[in-house]
Amino acid sequence: MEMQRRERAPKATPERRGWSLRNYMALFIVALLGVAFGAEVAFRGMAEADARQTAEADANFSARVAAAEIANELALLERTTASVAANPQAAVVLSTPKASCTLTFAGGILFTAGRLEIVRSDGTVKCSSGPLPSGAVYATADWLPIAVHRPVIAAHFTDPITQQLSAVVAAPVGSELGAVVGIVALSPVGPNLLTTFGGARNLEFLVTTSDTSTIVARSIQPARWVGTGLAGTSFASSAGPVERRGIDGTTRLYGRSVIAATPWTVYAGADKAATLSAADQFSNRTLAIILAGVGVMLVMVFVVYQRVSEPVRRLSLVMRGSTPGPAVNAVAGHGAAEVTGLAEDFDELMASINRELADRLTREHAATVSERNYRTLFEGHPQPMWLYDVDTLAFLNVNDAAIAEYGYTRDEFLAMTIKDIRPPEDVPKFLELYSTKSPSFDRTGPWRHLLKDGSSVQVLVTSHEVTFGEHNARFVLAENLTESQRLELELHQSQARAQSSAELSRAKDEMVSMVSHEMRTPLASLVGFAELMSTRELTPEQRKEYLGVMVQEGRRLTSLINDFLDLQRIEGGHMQMRFAPADMGTLIVRAVRQGKGDDHIPIETRLPDDLPLVRVDSGAMARVLANLLSNARKYSPGGGSIIIGAAVDAGMVEVYVQDHGLGIPPDAISRLFGKFYRVESPDRQMIQGAGLGLAITKNIVEGHGGKITVTSPGEGKGTTFRFTVPVARQPAQSGDVLIVEDDGGFAHLLEAELTAKGLSSVWAADAETAEHLMARKVPRALVLDLLLPGLQGDAFLTRMRANHGLATVVVVVTLKDLEPSESLSLQKAGVTAVLRKGPGAAETAASIVAKSLVAELVAS
Amino acid sequence: MRTVLIADDESSIRLLVHATIESDDYTVVEAADGTAAWEMIQKLKPALVLLDIHMPGRNGLDVLRLIRADAGMVGTRVILLTSKAQESDIEAGLIAGADFYLTKPFSPLDLLTRVDEALLR
């Protein structure tokens, strides 16, 4: 087929809303790099700050430790000198020129070089741990005069023996005899501090006098720096931590600590570059980790892109048709399982769409062929054929044979209805046949059809139910009757007539026999008691009893005859039903009120509020309701409630009457609506009836186009009758005049008179229905009977005036002569005219209404 | 005392018949359907039975046949009261052994005559 070769044509790339996956991924990568860079910068900053803090803490700590150790060693030296001085031998040695002594100097960790000496107050040395100098070597030393009186921790001085800057600790011996003196060299202190506390950290130690005027010790190049001043450097100017580039080219961060009991301060400098390089190293490692993470993420993004985005793009290309071939091939081997699945689904979808399209094409082709065949058959058929609309009866299509045979043009045909091709006198018969639902296929005739030239033909009509476009239509084939067909038809018809008349006569015999049987019992009572009373002497009690029976039996006979006549009328089609809109609720309430017996069986009424008006003959409907209620009561000898209700169901109103009485045996249900049929059982023998009520009821319901059914769960379990009547279609829509009249004959006559005067009318058989109709539309005029079944005419009029004002023309009709007071109250109610029912009353009423409406029109 | 039984499903007919044949010479009893009538006939062995043909339960012809088939009721008289005017019904009644029949409506005096005759035999 053509379809299967059709390629999917490439389409322009449609405008896509939102970003592509690629854009999202690019954004993701940029964000990732941004975060990594930010993290690196933050790490680096934090690492530097941490390193600096660590270095400062290290410097401060080292300074404190160094200060403590220096103080400690000086204190040890002080204790040594003090203990030597306190020894009585020391004074003896000093005061005795010939005495000799030996002293030993034990160096500390820092003060490794030095001497312990006993010095006379003149500055000569008596004893020394080192070589004994001669002469007053300390005569000029400024600390000596003080040391002979009290202990001294002298700051620095230049040792006259070693010519090195040294520190002095002295304690007096006796009273100005001399002093015990410890002299320690300062130059090794710096390197010793470095060795002891500096470790591998490249610390620098610097000991200065408190005023920072002189460097006392230094770990770097002590020989050069010890003894020099610090004035003008940042040490002198800053009280806090000091950062400074040292002479070895290393920038250091210095912490400081004051040495207890001495005029010295210790500075410890941590190598800033070293700590920062450690921080750098740490930062570099984190950078490496971050870079590795970013790398891994990039690889992942690439993989996702490769497995999802790219296959999706290829799939999209295939779907748009710019790449040929199945979608699965386009993504196979690249795509993630979901994408491959999507491609498979798409292929399947495309395949099914292709199949569907091919099928449809085949069907369309078949339909075209069938349409062509139908056209050929219809147009070319030698016998007249047409299609007409079931609802409007208008011609929808005619074939050439019909045009040739009937003489009308196609356009003339299409402007006509099928009523127009029949002689006017045949139309009612046709409409009657038409109103009963035609089977989907039927063959009727002979019919007379009018040709354009005025002559007529007799035809047999075969028709089929069809759908033509939007219309429910019938397809008609008209066959001209041949002579032999006509004869055969006439023979058939006369045979059928004979047969039906034989059946009719048999039915009539049966009927007569049944009726005579049913009448004999009451007649026997009537005649028998009458004879008894005329021939015997009876007590007044007997007489009364017998007369009572006679009256009862006489009534029974009357109702039997009435029922029988009604049935005959209905079955023979002589009973004229006059349909008018009516409120079923009102009819039911009225029937319940009228049908209340003295047996006190409660009747419950169940009526919905929104029950639509029905199209019924109110009198006949009252008969149906009365029959069903009377049956329900009669067959509930044990009591139990009776329920009567109504509901809407598919364009019909369904009424049900339910009792809780004797029920109906299943085998009797099918015969229940037959004439003279009564269920036989001992519990029913006391219940009277001829068996005509349900037959009449059924006939009336069916005369309305409704259905009656009966259900019973079984004997003794009650019975439910249901019947339907049609809902009134759009009443009061075109009603100029509302006729409120329970006499159907008069109403009918009045309708005809009003129609003759060009006025449309709606008839309501009681005032309650009229109220319903007026709630929808207030008529221009009202013809009202005073005597009505429920609400009376005058009461209705009062209510109407209260609700709708005086705008409506009202003509009142009545059976009796009115009292003057009654006429007056009617005039007050705005009645235009009061008419007495009688010959010509309908015509008069119609004339008055027409004139009043014209006058009203002129006045307005 | 002898017994006369009236079997009819219509209470007005039972009243009429009862009033017509009321007498000091015999007792009158009533039955409203065929089944009850047959039970009373077996119990009371009436001298005369006035039988309606169309009754619920057993119809009159059935009851008549039961009476005629019973050896102990050879002397029992039966008068049929029927609203069925058809000859076939009357024929069937006579064949089944009815002594007489009356069609509704009937004359009470006529009925009384027939009852007296039947009881005299």
Interface residues (C-beta under 8 A of the other chain):
Chain A: S513 S516 H517 R520 T521 P522 L523 A524 S525 L526 V527 G528 F529 E531 L532 T535 Q542 E545 Y546 V549 Q552 E553 E680 S681 P682 R684 Q685 M686
Chain B: D9 E10 S12 I13 L15 L16 A19 T20 A32 D33 T35 H54 P56 G57 S83 K84 A85 Q86 T103 K104 P105 F106 S107 P108 L109
